[in-house]
């Protein structure tokens, strides 16, 4: 019985880690593609003052 519990715990830990990694990668992809290229204005030093 202990081997089954140990295997189940290992599998659940691995699944949770894979889900966390997938969520982080997905969030970074969404953030990097949130605005179309060229739509962000670059402020010059005169505009910042």
C-alpha positions as a printed NumPy array, in Angstrom:
array([[  0.   ,   0.   ,   0.   ],
       [  2.847,   2.366,   0.73 ],
       [  4.231,   1.98 ,  -2.787],
       [  0.865,   2.958,  -4.279],
       [  0.613,   6.055,  -2.084],
       [  4.198,   7.013,  -2.863],
       [  3.617,   6.607,  -6.588],
       [  0.392,   8.606,  -6.435],
       [  2.092,  11.389,  -4.462],
       [  4.943,  11.52 ,  -6.992],
       [  2.519,  11.647,  -9.919],
       [  0.433,  14.411,  -8.343],
       [  3.546,  16.435,  -7.54 ],
       [  4.773,  16.096, -11.109],
       [  1.363,  17.08 , -12.503],
       [  1.207,  20.139, -10.251],
       [  4.689,  21.217, -11.328],
       [  3.809,  20.758, -15.002],
       [  0.636,  22.805, -14.537],
       [  2.555,  25.591, -12.802],
       [  5.2  ,  25.684, -15.534],
       [  2.515,  25.735, -18.233],
       [  0.682,  28.594, -16.527],
       [  3.862,  30.68 , -16.197],
       [  4.812,  30.109, -19.838],
       [  1.254,  30.858, -20.967],
       [  1.094,  34.058, -18.914],
       [  4.402,  35.275, -20.311],
       [  3.195,  34.539, -23.852],
       [ -0.041,  36.446, -23.305],
       [  1.847,  39.385, -21.822],
       [  4.337,  39.502, -24.678],
       [  1.599,  39.426, -27.327],
       [ -0.875,  41.732, -25.572],
       [ -0.161,  44.706, -27.834],
       [  0.53 ,  44.587, -31.553],
       [  4.076,  45.456, -32.606],
       [  4.53 ,  49.171, -33.234],
       [  1.539,  50.272, -31.172],
       [  3.544,  51.209, -28.082],
       [  4.754,  54.801, -28.128],
       [  8.324,  55.436, -27.097],
       [  8.659,  58.487, -24.886],
       [ 11.537,  60.808, -25.589],
       [ 13.28 ,  62.7  , -22.814],
       [ 11.394,  65.89 , -23.809],
       [  8.021,  64.13 , -23.471],
       [  8.854,  62.699, -20.047],
       [  9.54 ,  66.104, -18.477]])
